[in-house]
Amino acid sequence: MTPNQPQSQFGSTTNDMREFATEQAEETLQSAKRHRAREYGRYADETVQQNPWAAVSIGFGVGVVMGALLMMAARR
């Protein structure tokens, strides 16, 4: 018997169950991540709608900082 072959019918079933459980766990994790991302998106949307000028100011500031960093990197 080779190491890759299951020793009995139960060994194959155990491997199938393990694969099934792993797939289910991965699907559940991905679903939870998507749900959390949607919640963060809704929160960000509500915050920007409540404070549009603050959002514009923050975006401008981040753009200036990123531009300055890119200019410094380009000079090297």
C-alpha positions as CSV (number, residue, x, y, z in Angstrom):
1,M,0.0,0.0,0.0
2,T,1.4,3.4,-0.9
3,P,1.4,6.3,1.6
4,N,-1.1,8.3,-0.6
5,Q,-3.8,5.5,-0.6
6,P,-6.2,5.5,2.3
7,Q,-5.9,2.5,4.5
8,S,-9.6,1.9,4.7
9,Q,-12.9,3.2,3.4
10,F,-13.1,5.3,6.6
11,G,-9.9,7.1,5.8
12,S,-11.2,8.4,2.6
13,T,-14.4,9.5,4.3
14,T,-12.4,11.3,6.9
15,N,-10.4,13.2,4.3
16,D,-13.6,14.1,2.5
17,M,-15.1,15.4,5.7
18,R,-12.0,17.4,6.5
19,E,-12.0,19.0,3.0
20,F,-15.7,19.8,3.3
21,A,-15.2,21.4,6.7
22,T,-12.2,23.4,5.4
23,E,-14.2,24.6,2.4
24,Q,-17.1,25.6,4.6
25,A,-14.8,27.5,7.0
26,E,-13.2,29.4,4.2
27,E,-16.7,30.3,2.7
28,T,-17.9,31.5,6.1
29,L,-14.7,33.6,6.6
30,Q,-15.1,35.2,3.2
31,S,-18.7,35.9,3.9
32,A,-17.9,37.6,7.2
33,K,-15.2,39.7,5.5
34,R,-17.6,40.9,2.9
35,H,-20.2,41.7,5.5
36,R,-17.7,43.7,7.5
37,A,-16.5,45.5,4.4
38,R,-20.1,46.5,3.6
39,E,-20.5,47.8,7.1
40,Y,-17.4,49.9,6.9
41,G,-18.5,51.2,3.5
42,R,-21.8,52.3,4.9
43,Y,-20.2,54.0,7.8
44,A,-17.8,55.8,5.6
45,D,-20.6,56.9,3.3
46,E,-22.7,58.2,6.2
47,T,-19.7,60.1,7.7
48,V,-18.8,61.7,4.4
49,Q,-22.4,62.8,3.8
50,Q,-22.6,64.3,7.3
51,N,-19.2,66.1,7.0
52,P,-18.5,66.7,3.2
53,W,-16.0,69.6,3.7
54,A,-14.0,67.6,6.3
55,A,-13.8,64.7,3.8
56,V,-12.7,67.0,1.0
57,S,-10.0,68.5,3.3
58,I,-8.7,65.2,4.4
59,G,-8.6,64.0,0.8
60,F,-6.7,67.1,-0.2
61,G,-4.2,66.7,2.6
62,V,-3.5,63.1,1.8
63,G,-3.0,64.0,-1.8
64,V,-0.5,66.7,-0.9
65,V,1.4,64.4,1.4
66,M,1.5,61.6,-1.2
67,G,2.6,64.0,-3.9
68,A,5.4,65.3,-1.7
69,L,6.6,61.7,-1.0
70,L,6.5,60.8,-4.6
71,M,8.5,63.9,-5.6
72,M,11.1,63.1,-2.9
73,A,11.3,59.5,-4.2
74,A,11.6,60.6,-7.8
75,R,14.6,62.9,-7.0
76,R,16.7,60.0,-5.7
